[in-house]
Amino acid sequence: MELRVPFPSGTNIERPEPGLLRVAVLGPPEVMHIGNRLTFSLRKAQALLLYLAVEKGLHSRSKLASLLWPDSETNTARSALRNALTLLLNLFDTSPAAASPLLIQQDFIGLNPQAPLELDLDVVQQAWKEALRFSIVPPEPLRASLVAQVQHALSLARGSFLDGFWLRDEAPFDRWVQQQQQQWQMRLYLLCDRLSGWQEATGELAQSQATLTRWLELDPLAEEAYRRLMRVHLAQGDATAALQIYATCQARLAEELQIEPSVDTITLADHIRTTSARRAGNRSVYIANVANQPPGELIAPLIGRSSAFTRLVSCYQQVRQGQPQAVLLTGEAGIGKTRLMSEFVAWARAQGAEVLRGQAFELGGRLPYQSLVDALRPRLEAENAPEDLLDDLWLAELSCLLPELRVRYPDLTSPTQDKLVARLRLCEAVARLLQALSKRVPLVLVLDDLHWLDVASFDLVRYLGHCWKDHGSRVLLLCTIRSDQLELNPMLSTRLADLRHDLPMTYIELQPLSQEETMQLLAAMVVERDQSCVDKSEMHGQPTTELAAGCAPGWEAKLRELGNFLFAQTGGQPLYLLEMLKLFQDRGWLVPQLGVDGTWRLEMAVETTTLIAQKRAGRELVPPFVRAIVLTHLSKLTPPARQLVMACAVLGSRVHAQSLWQAAELGAQEGVEALEEAVKSGLLREEIAGGSRADCLCCYSFSHELMRKVVYTELGAARRQITRRGVSDLSAS
């Protein structure tokens, strides 16, 4: 039988299929036939129809009579059954071309399999069967369709099975209803559990929150839903809301079941209170200010990173099982590595993990161990009794990194003066500290910008990895690194290969947003003037064609026009996208608007044709921050490399190496070195036009069109003219 969308309450059905019977039983029962809502003068006649629709097939008259009239004599029960059937037949307005919904035989009764039927349980049953297959996030090709299928099934649930419908005379029918309620409650439980889990594991916290709220509407006593909702709020940085959910859980369980929350729920609440206390400070002032004035920085939702987030969650789950892991987030500068890492860290904290975070700097070689000091110092300062984690011997060795320990513990012995032994003991002290922390809860050690990590820190990390492997430590090493550094720094690649001998290493390379993902980002951040029909929490991650539905006519076309323009300018690079939006905001083309959901978005104050006209008129549309980044990269180049980059700005995209050397007036050897330097800087990228590098068919372009614009502008008219003349001479020759 074909699955269709069962009608929601109050829906006006137009042009129904001939003879179509629609039955909705998840909630108070509703029945429609050929677009007309049926009302029943006899409650048991309605019960008979509902039973036949749910159970399907043919049923004997004696069975149905006993089900609905158990206390009546056989002849009386059969007579009552005939009266109920007559009432149903009179209700069904069937045309000669349409089959009657009822199939009545001499001894058996059922619904006619030839008559069209839509039953909400069929949709839920199919979604339940599919969801059973995936306890973890479904693979990417299936995820979107399966999520939509489960969401649709949950949207049909208006309450429990036949909510409020009873015969109230101890009939077997009522016992059947109770059995069905338990069965379908468990199936809806699984759908809510699966869907919210998938959404949480892919970083879609707003959608997970909506699903969990729906779960609690269907089952106000589902303690797992309360716990998960608490974690989602904590991951979103709202510990107050998380504790309010806990209070609601406490009250519901006490009122309905006279019990306390489980140990897991109480432990999670204690964890939230501890986390909230650590982060206390100016947050309340910040929140109050945000509610009254536009934010100084644009914050975009996490779009296009669900697959990467899922892989991070998968690695974390392995860590919880005692399998230490290393994850390397790679991608160009500004691609969103740190943002994804921050979102995952918030999620991990909500799961109860301990997070230590260090940041490497470009001058890190002159500051050994600085990133690890930054990671360890706040944690030990928050520890009431570090001596519970480490013996005095190892605290003394650790004081080489954290001398303030000697202020707290002045009686610590002096560390050894032998440099080789001291270095070994320092590594062992850090390893023991992290091992002690990971025994309490899973540990996430974050090292941002690993490409700038100093040699001593790399050696220490390698030592840690070896120890974690030997002890089965619950530690996840999460690092970010720029992909150009990974490709062009052989020593860095060697060190990572060494680390991989000790820890399973997962590489997650982030790509620019696709054109459709760019549209989703804009749809979540930009609204039309006076447009407030779409709630941001509902928009996040939905197709743009759905986002525009219900809003002002033509808004989708305007949004897509703006998205196409920005994608052409930025190539989907998240940092450049946000900087372009800031530029539009500074020029008054986009203005902050406080939405109906209490969050700030950007209101389009001008037509998109105005923006495109600015570009066609040759007016500058380069964000200042992007210009500063490009000029900084340009200033660090040697004169030959700078000259070559400027020549590329004039020649355009996909330029052969020989053409660049000649335009920049460089010899072959000097040109090769200049090209390597330009690519390493991130300004140019190398593309293979055919064959291999050995065939010298490499082409070069700017990594982004905005970069080329900056360099082209910096050249000045006179220099551009000279370069063009050189290019013309090359063409003539």
N, C-alpha and C positions, 0 to 999 in steps of 0.2 A: 504493500500500500504506500502510495506516495505521501511523504511527510509535508504538511503545510503548516503555516503559522496559525495556531488556534486563536480565536478572536479574544481580545482583551475586553474587559467590562466597559460598556458604554460605547463600543465601536460601532459605527454605522457601516454595515457591510453592503457594498454595491455589487450588483450582477453576480450573485453567488452561483456556483456550479449547480446545474439541475440536480435536485434531490440531495444536496450536500447536508450532512448532519455534522454539526460541530459540538463536541463535548469537552468541557474543561472541568477537571475534578481536583486539581491542586489548588485548594481554597474552597470557598463555598461553591457548590455545583452550579454550572451554567450550561444550558443547552440551547442551541439554535438550529433551526431547520429551514433551509432555503432563505436564509437571511432574517428569519423571524425568531425572536426569543420566545421560548416556550414556557408557559406557566402550568403547573400541575395542581389540579383540584384534589388529587389523591396522592399523598406522600409516598405510599408504597408503589404506586405506578412509576413515580420518578426513581425510586430505589431500584425497581426492576430494570428500567432502561440503563441506569448507571452501571449496574452489575453486568449486564450484557455487553456494554461498551468496553468495560475494563477487562473482563475475563475472555471475551471473544468466544467464537465457536458456538456450538449448539449445546443446549442444556435440557435435561428432561423436565417435564412439567412437575413431576413429583419432587424433584430436587428444588426447583424454584418455589414451589408451594411450601415446602418445609423451611426454606430459607427465610421467607417473608411472613408466613402464618404458622409458626411452629405449634401454637397452642390450639389450633382449630382442627376439627375433624377433617378427614381426608377430602370428603366431598365438598365441605364448606371452603376449605383452602383452595381446591381446584376451581370452585365457582368464583372466589375472590380473584384468583389469577386470571380467569377469563374476563372479568370486569376490568381489571387493570390493563389487559391487552386491548380491549375495546376502546378504553380511554386513550391509549397511546395511538391506536390507529386513527382515531378521530382527530388527534392533535396534528398528525402528519398530513400536510397538504401536498399530496403527490399528483403530478400531472401524468397523463398516460405515457409520456416519453421517459419519465423518471421512475426508477425502481424504488419500491417501498423500503424504508430502512429496516423493517422487521421481516424476519423469515419465520413463518409459523407453520409447523408441520403437525401431524396428528399427535405425536408424543414428544416432540422436541421444539425448542424455541431458541432463537438467537438473532443477531443482527445479520442482515443480508450482505454477504461478501461482495455482491455486485453493486451495492449502493455506496457512494463515496462517504468516507468517514474521516474526520479530523479529531484526534484525541491528543491532548497535551502530554499525556504519559508516554506516547510513542516517541515524541521529540526528546523527552528527558531520558527515556530508555536508550535511545540511540547514542546520545551524548555520553551517557554513563558507560556504555560499552566501549566507546572510543577512549574516554578518559582513563579507564581501567588499565589501558595498555601503557600509560606513561606516568610512572610515579615521579620521574624527574621531568625537566622541561623538554617538550617534544623537539625533535630536530627542526631546523629553521624552515625547510620547505613546507612542513605540516603545521607549524605552530600557529600561524595567523588564522588559518581556517579552523583549526581545532578550538582555539580560544573563542572565535566568533560563534562556533557551534555551542560551546558550553555556556557562553553568555546568553545566547538566545534561549537555551533551555531554562536557565535560571530566571529569565525575564517572564516566563510563563507561570512560575510558581507564585501564586497569590496567598499561599498559606499551606497548612497541612492538608493531607488527603481528605476530601469531603469535610472540610472544616465546618463544624457546627451542625452537620447533618446526621441525625440519629433517628431511629424508630422508637427508642425509649420503651421498649417492652421486652427487653432481654432477648430479642430475636437473634438468631445466628447471624443475621445481616450485620448487626452492630459489632459482633466479634470479628466478622470479616473486615469491617471498616478499620478496627483497631490493628489487625494484622497488616493491612495495606498501609496504614499510617506509619507503622514502624518500618516497613520495607522501603517506602518512598522517602521517608525522612533520612534513612541511611544513604540512599542514592543521592539525594540533594546534598547531604553532608559531604559525600565524596566529591561531588562536582565543585562545591565551594572550597573544599580543602585543596583539590588539585589546582583550580584556577587561581586562587589567592597565592598558593605556593609557587606556581609558574611565574606569576607577576612579580612576586617578591624576589625570586631568584634572578629575574632579568632586570631588576632595578626599577620596575614600573610601580613605584610605591603608591602613587595617587590611585592607580587602577586597583592595586591590591587593597588599599583602604576602602574603596567603594565596594569591592567584592566582599570583604570581611563585614562591612556594615550590613550588606544584604544578607549575609549568612546569619548574623545575629537577629535580623528581622524575622527570618524563618525559624530560627532556633535560639531564643534568648538565653538558653542555659548551656550553649556550646562553649565550654571553657577553653578549648583549643583556639577557637576564633578570638576570644578575648586576649589570650596570650599573644597570638600573632598580630593582632591589632595594636597591642602595646608595643611590640617590637617595631612595627612599621612607624608608629608615631615617634619612637625614640630615634629611629634611623633618619627621620625627617627633622630631627633636632628639637622636637616638642615633648620634653619629658613631662610637662604639666598635663598635657592631653593624655599621655600614656598612663599616668597615675589616676586620672579621672576615669579612664576605662577600667582600671583595676578596682576602683571604688564601686563602679557600677556592677562589675562582676561579683564583688563581695555582697552587695545588697541583693542582687538577684538570687544568688545561691542561698543566702540566708532566708530570704522571704519564701522562695518556692520549695527548697529542699531541706532547709534548716541545717546546712553544712557550711564549712569554711572552704575557701579555695584550696586547690591541691598544693603540695609542697613546691612543685615546679612553678606554679603561678606566683606563690609568695616569694620564692627566690628571685624570680624575674623582677617583681616589684622592688625588692631590696636592691637589686642591681641598678635599677633605674634611679632610685633615690641616691645611691652612691655616685653614679655617673652625673646626675644633675647637680649634686653638691660640688663635684670637682669643677664643673663648668660654670658654676655660679659667678656672678660678677655684674657686668653691665648689660647682660642679655635682656633683662626686663626693660631697661631704658631704650635699648636698641629696638625691641619690638614695638614699644610705644611710639617711637619716632617713625618707624616704617609705616605704622598705621595712619600717620597724619601727613607724611610728605613723601614725594617720589624718591626711590632709591638712587644713590649716586652711581651705582654700577648696575649694568644690565646682567641679569642672571637668567640664563636659558635653561629650559628643561633638558634632561638627558635624552637626546634623540639619536637613533641610529647606533646605539651601543648595547642593545639588549643581548646580542650574541656574545660579545666580549664579557659583559657582566655575568652571564650564565657560566662562562668558562671559569671566571674567578670564583664563583660560588661553588662550582664543582671541585676546584682545587682546595677550597676551604673545607669542604665536606671530607675530603681525603685526609686533610690535616687532623680533623677531629677524631679520625680513626687511628691516629698514631703514625701517619705517613707524611713526614715533612716534605714540603714542596717549595719550589722557587718559581715565581712568575715574573716575566719580563714584559712590561708594557712598552711597546715601541711605536714610533711615529715621528713625523716632522714636528718642529717647534710650533706650538699653538694648535695642535690637532686635538687636544683634549685629554692627554694622558693623566695629568694631575687631577683634572675634574673627575674622570672616571674613577681614579684611585680614591679620591675623597669620598665619592658616593659609596664605593664599596666599603671603605673604612667605616663609614657611618652605619652601613648595614651590618658589618661584622661586630661592631660594638653592641648593636641592638641584639645580636645573637649571644652576647656575653663574652666576646673575645677581648683580650687585652691588646691594645694597639700602641706600639712605639714607633715614632716617626722621626726620621732624620733627613736633612737636606744637604746635598753636596753642592759645593760652589766651584766656580771656574778656577779660583785660586786655591782649591783644596789641596793641591800638592804641597803648599806651604803651610797647611794647617792639618797635620796628620790626626786622624781619628775624629775630626770635628763633627762629621755627620753622626757618628755613633755616640759621641758625647751628647749631642742634641737629642738623640733618641732616649738615652738612658737617664739623663739628669732629671727631667721632670718626673719620671716614674719613681726614682729613689727619693726625691723630695716629698712625694706624696705618700711614701711608705712610712708608717709609724715606727716600725722596728726593722730596719734593713738587716739586723743581725739574725732575724728569723729566716732570711733568705740565704745568707752567706755566713760562714764562720769568719772569725776575726782575721785569720790568715789571708783569706781571699778578699775581705774588705780592705785590708792593707794594700794588696796588689791593685785593687780597683781604684784606690785613692790616687794612683798615678794619673788616671784619667779624670777623676772627680775629687780634687783636693779638698773640697768642702766636707768630705767624709771625716777628715781628721779634726774638723771643728766639732762635729757631733761625737766623735770617738777619739779623744786625744791620746788614749792609751794604746792605739794601734801600733804594732811593730813597724819598723822601717822596712820598706821593700828592698829586695836584693839589689846590689850595685852592679852585678854582672849583667851587661846589656842583653846578651843572648838569653840568659835565664829569665831576666825581667820581662822580656817580650813574650816568652812562652807562658810565664805565669799570668801575665796580663790577659792573654788570650784565654787561658783556662778560667780566670776569674769571671770574665764576661760570659763565657760559655756556661759556667755554673749558675750565674745569675739568671740568664735567660731560661735555662733548664728548670730552675726553681719556679719561675713565673709560669712557665708552660704547664707545670704540674697542677697549678691551680685552675687555670682556664686556657683554652687555645690562645696562642700568641701570634700576632701579625706584626712583623718587623718591616717597616716601610723605609726604603731608601730612594729618595727622589733625585733625579738627574744623576744616575749611576755613572754616566760617562765622565763626570768630573771627580769621581771618588779617588782619593789618593791611594798610593801603592800599599801603605801600611794597613789601611782599612780593608782593602781587597784581600790582603793576606789574612786578616782577622776574620772576615766573612767566610773565606775558604775553610778556616779552622772550625768556625761555628757549624758550617754545613756538614763537615765530617763528624762532629760530635752529635749533631741532631740525627744523622743517619744511624749512628751506632746505638743511640738511646731511644729511637722511635719517638722523638720529641714532637709535640703538637705545635709546630711552628710553621708559619707561612712567611717566606721572604718575598716581599713584593717590591719590585724596582721599576722605575721609569727610566727610559733612555731614548735619546734622539736617534732615529734610524740612520741619519747620515753619519753619525759618529760610530755607530755599530758597523757600518759598511766600510768606513775609511780609516778606522783605527785598528790595525792588526793586533796591537798589544791588548786592547780591550776585548777583542774577539777571543784571543788566547786565554785570557783570565776567565772569561765566561765559560769557555770550553772546559777549563780545569774545574770550575765550580760544578759543572754539569756531571762530573764524575761522582760527586757526592750527593747531589740533590736532583730529583726529577725536575726538569726546567720546562716550563710552558711559555712559548713566545706568543704574545697577542699583539699583532700589528694593527694599529688603528688607521683607517683610511678616511679621506675627506667624505663629507656627507654626500649622498646622491642627490639628484635634483628633487626627487620626491621627499627625501628626508629634509632637505632645505625647506620645502613647502610646509612640512609638518612643524618645523621649528618656527617659521613665520606665523603659522596659524595659531600657535600657542602663545605668541608674544605680541602680535599686531592685530588690532581690531579697527573696524571702520568707525568713523565719527558717530558718537551716540549709539554705537552698537553694543548691546549688552546681553544678547540673547543666548550666547554660548558660554557655559561654565568652563573655566580653564581645566578643572580636574577631569571633565569629560572629554575635552579636546585632545589631551596629551596622547600621542601615539596613534590617533585615528586617521584614516585616509582623508585627504583634503577635500574630496568630493562630499564626504559626510560632514566635515567640519562646517562647510558653508551652508549646509541644509538648514532651512528655517531662518536664515539671516536675510539681510537686505538684498534685493535682487541685484545681480551683477557683482556682488562682493567677491565671489569665488574667482571671477575673471580678473578682478583688480589684484587680488592676492596672488594669483598665479603669474600675472604680469610682473609684479614686484619680485616674486620669487625667481622667475626666469632671469630678470635683470641682475639680481644679486648673485645668482649662481654663475652667470657669465663673468661677473667681475671677480668673484672670489674662488671659483672652482669648488665650492662647498667646504672651504677651510673654516672651521668653527670660529677661530679667533678673528679672522678677517670679516666674517659675517657679522659678528657682534660689533666690531669696530665700525663697520659700515652703518649699522643701525644707530650707533652712538653719533656718527657724523650726521645722519638724517635728523636725529633728535636735536643736536646742537643747532642745526639750521632751521629748526621749527617745522620740518616736514612730518616728523613723528613727535607727538607730545604724550607725556605720561598720563594715564587714566587709571583711576582706582576702580577695579571691576566689581561686579556684584558678589564675587567670591572673596573679596577683601584683599586681593593681590593686585599689584601694579602691572599694567601692560601698556603698550604703545598704541596710540590712536593715530590713524592716518589722517593727516590734516590737508594733504594735497593729493591730486590725482597722480597715478603712476606715470602718466604721460609727461608730467612736468619733470620727473626725475630723469626719464630717458632723454628728454629734450636737453637737459643739462649736459648729459654725456655727449649728445650729438653736436652740441654747440662748442664742444672742446673744453668746457669748464672743468675745473679740477674736482674730482670726486675720490680723493685718496685720504683716508683717515689719518690724522696726525700721528697716532701711535704706530700705525703701519709704516708711515714715512720714516719715523724715527728708527724703527727696527731695521729697515732696509739700509738707511744711511749709516747706521752703526756697522752693519755687516760690510758695507762698501768701504768704510774708512779703515777697516782692519786688513783690507787686501793690499798686497804689494802693487806697485804701479803697473807692472805688466798685466796682472790679473784684473785690476780695476779697468784698465784700458780695454781688455777683452770683453768684460761684462758690459761696458758702455757700447762697444761695437754690436754686441748681441741685442741691446735695446733698440738699435736702429734697424738691424737686419730682420728682426722679428723672430718668429718661432721656427723650430726644427732647422737649425743652421748647421751645416757640416763644419767639422773642426777646421779643415783647411781654409774655409771661407772666413772663419773668425780670426785665424792667425793672420791672414793676409789683410783683413780689414783693420785689425789692431796693430799691423806692421810688426809682427812678432815672428821670429824664426821658429822652426819646427820644435826644437828642444825647449825653448823658452815658452812656446805656445802650449805644449803638453803640460808643463809645470803650472802655467797660469790656469789652464782648464781644470786641472786637478784641484787647485786651490779654490777656484770659483765654485766647483761642485761641492767641495767640502764645506764651504761657507753656507751652503743652502740656497744661494741665489740662483744658480743654474742647476738643471737636472739633465742627466744623460739618457738618451734614448737610442736604441739600436734600430737603425733603419733597415737592416737586412744583414744576413751573414752573422759574423761575430766581430768582437772588438779587433781581432787580428786583421779583419778585412778593412779596417779604418772607415767604416760606414756609420760611425756614431754621429748622431745629431744632438744639438743642444738647444734648450729653451729655458726661459725663466720658470722657476717653480710655480709662480702665480702671475697672472696678468697685472695685478696691482704692483708687484715688484718691478715689472718692466716699466710701468707708468712712472714710478718714482725715479728710476734711473734715467729714463728718457727725458723727464722734466729737468733733472739736475744737469743734463748735458748742456742745456742752453741752445739757442737757435744757431749760433755760429758753429759750435762744435758738431751739432747734428748735420749741418750743411757740409762740413768738411768730411764727416764720415760717409754721408750719402755720396759725395763725389768719389770717395775711395771705392765705395761699393759699385758705383757706375763704371769706374775704370776696370774693376774686376770683371764685371759683366761683359764689357767691350772686348776685353782680352780673352 
